Structure formats: structure tokens, C-alpha cells
Amino acid sequence: MGRGAVGKQIVLGLRERTGKVKATTAQGTDRVEIHKFINDNVRVGATVCTDDHKSYIGLTGYNHESVNHSGGQYVRDNIHTNGIESFWALLKRGYCGTFHHFSPDHALRYVNEFVSRMNNKECDTEDVLAITVMNSTGKLLPYKVLTNDSSSH
């Protein structure tokens, strides 16, 4: 895990100031993909705080504020990316310390697990089990889909 994206699965994410996280795997970090993710997940007119990645340039419909990470700026007044950075730290600890590898075929499932952990961190075990059962009802994940096993068709 370190810096740079070569050979890594791209994950886009955002975190509301209230703590709720949304994240997904992505094919790239270009302007179109990042703007679509923001447009699909953020209320128009909201304040969006980002780092200085060039793909945020031209973001419209939002009050866009940024900090210059590449210049050593991490906080400016109430503008920062600390919330989503704490999620990235949790995801990386899970990757390095628990799973050691996220299969590209299942990377989104791992990301969703960590989003759920972050969004339900105030819940006790009974609440988490109830949420899991509620979200699983009526959904099937056949073994051949889970393993992408085309030989079992």
C-alpha cells in the first residue's frame, strides 16, 4: 500500500461531516469519473472539500473548497479531508493487517464491508446482525457468481 496507483484497485470515496461514508471501486481517477461520483452522491449546493487533485477542476454545482496537499497544506480554516483520510487508514489497515489482498473481482465487496463498519461503528453486535439480516433478505449470491466459475453453468 504506499503511494502511487500502479497495480492498485482505485477506490473513490467521500465522507460527510456527520461521519457517513460512501465509497466504490473505479476504473480511473479522471475528471469524468470523479465528477460523476460526486454528482451521484452529493446534494447540489453542498460544500465539497477536496485535496488539490487536478480532476476536481471544473466541479460545478457545489461550493468547492480544497487544500493543497502537494504543497504541504492539510487544513485551511474548516477545509480539510481528514474525515475521508481516516476511512482510507481503516481500509488500508484491513488490507495490510487482515486480508493481505483484495481480489479485483471482489474488491467492491471488501470496500462495502469497510464502509459498513465505518457507518455502523456506533452499533452494538445485535444491531449490526439485524442490519445484516435486513440487507440480506431476498438476495442470493450463488457460488458460481461468487467464484466467477463459468465451468459450473
C-alpha positions in Angstrom: 0.0 0.0 0.0 2.1 3.2 -0.3 1.9 6.0 -2.6 1.2 5.7 -6.3 -1.6 3.8 -8.1 0.4 1.3 -10.2 -1.1 -2.2 -9.8 -3.7 -1.0 -7.3 -7.5 -1.0 -7.3 -8.8 2.6 -7.4 -11.4 3.4 -4.8 -13.3 6.7 -4.8 -14.9 7.9 -1.5 -16.5 10.7 0.3 -17.4 11.3 3.9 -20.0 13.7 5.2 -19.1 15.9 8.2 -21.7 13.8 10.1 -19.4 10.7 9.5 -21.4 8.8 6.9 -19.1 7.3 4.2 -19.8 6.4 0.6 -17.2 4.6 -1.4 -16.9 2.5 -4.5 -14.3 0.9 -6.8 -13.5 2.8 -10.0 -11.7 2.4 -13.3 -9.9 5.7 -13.1 -9.4 9.0 -11.4 -10.1 11.2 -14.4 -12.3 14.2 -14.3 -15.4 12.5 -15.7 -15.3 9.6 -13.3 -14.7 11.8 -10.2 -17.3 14.4 -11.2 -19.9 11.6 -11.8 -19.2 10.0 -8.4 -19.7 13.4 -6.7 -22.8 14.2 -8.7 -24.3 10.8 -7.9 -23.6 11.1 -4.2 -23.6 14.7 -3.1 -26.5 17.1 -2.9 -26.2 20.0 -5.3 -25.2 23.2 -3.5 -23.3 21.3 -0.7 -19.8 22.2 0.2 -17.3 19.7 -1.2 -13.8 19.7 0.4 -11.1 18.0 -1.6 -7.3 17.9 -2.0 -5.7 19.5 -5.0 -6.0 16.6 -7.4 -6.4 18.1 -10.9 -9.6 16.0 -11.7 -11.6 18.2 -9.3 -11.0 21.3 -11.5 -14.3 22.5 -13.1 -16.6 20.9 -10.5 -19.8 22.8 -10.8 -23.0 23.0 -8.7 -21.1 22.8 -5.4 -19.2 25.1 -3.1 -15.8 23.5 -3.9 -13.0 24.2 -1.4 -9.7 22.5 -1.5 -6.4 22.2 0.4 -3.0 21.9 -1.3 -1.7 18.5 -0.1 1.1 18.6 -2.6 2.2 21.9 -1.1 2.1 20.6 2.5 -1.3 22.2 3.3 -3.7 19.9 5.1 -6.1 22.2 6.9 -7.3 25.7 5.9 -9.8 27.1 8.3 -12.6 24.4 8.3 -11.5 23.0 5.0 -9.8 19.6 5.2 -10.1 16.0 4.1 -9.4 14.4 7.5 -12.7 12.5 7.6 -12.2 10.5 4.4 -8.5 10.1 5.3 -9.5 8.3 8.4 -11.6 5.9 6.3 -8.6 5.3 3.9 -6.5 4.5 7.0 -9.1 1.9 8.2 -9.4 0.4 4.8 -5.6 0.1 4.4 -5.2 -1.4 7.9 -7.8 -4.0 6.9 -6.0 -4.7 3.6 -2.5 -4.9 5.1 -3.3 -6.4 8.5 -6.2 -8.7 8.0 -6.8 -9.7 4.3 -3.4 -9.0 2.8 -5.0 -8.9 -0.7 -8.3 -7.8 -2.2 -9.1 -9.8 -5.3 -10.1 -7.4 -8.1 -13.2 -9.5 -8.7 -14.3 -8.9 -5.1 -12.7 -5.5 -4.3 -16.1 -3.8 -4.1 -17.3 -6.3 -1.5 -14.3 -5.5 0.7 -14.8 -1.8 0.2 -18.5 -2.2 1.1 -17.6 -4.1 4.2 -15.4 -1.3 5.5 -18.0 1.3 4.5 -20.5 -0.6 6.6 -18.1 -0.9 9.5 -17.5 2.9 9.5 -21.2 3.8 9.1 -22.3 1.4 11.8 -19.4 1.9 14.3 -21.9 3.1 17.0 -24.0 0.0 16.7 -23.6 -3.0 19.0 -23.3 -6.6 17.7 -27.1 -7.2 17.9 -27.7 -4.1 15.8 -25.1 -5.0 13.2 -26.6 -8.5 12.9 -30.1 -7.0 12.5 -28.8 -4.6 9.8 -27.0 -7.5 8.0 -30.1 -9.7 8.0 -32.3 -6.9 6.8 -30.0 -6.1 4.0 -29.6 -9.7 3.0 -33.2 -10.7 2.9 -34.2 -11.8 -0.6 -30.7 -11.6 -2.0 -28.8 -14.5 -3.3 -25.1 -14.9 -4.1 -24.7 -18.2 -5.9 -21.3 -19.9 -5.6 -20.7 -19.7 -9.3 -21.2 -15.9 -9.2 -19.0 -15.5 -6.1 -16.2 -17.5 -7.7 -16.9 -16.4 -11.4 -16.9 -20.2 -12.1 -18.1 -20.4 -15.7 -17.5 -24.2 -15.8 -20.4 -24.9 -13.4 -23.0 -23.5 -15.9 
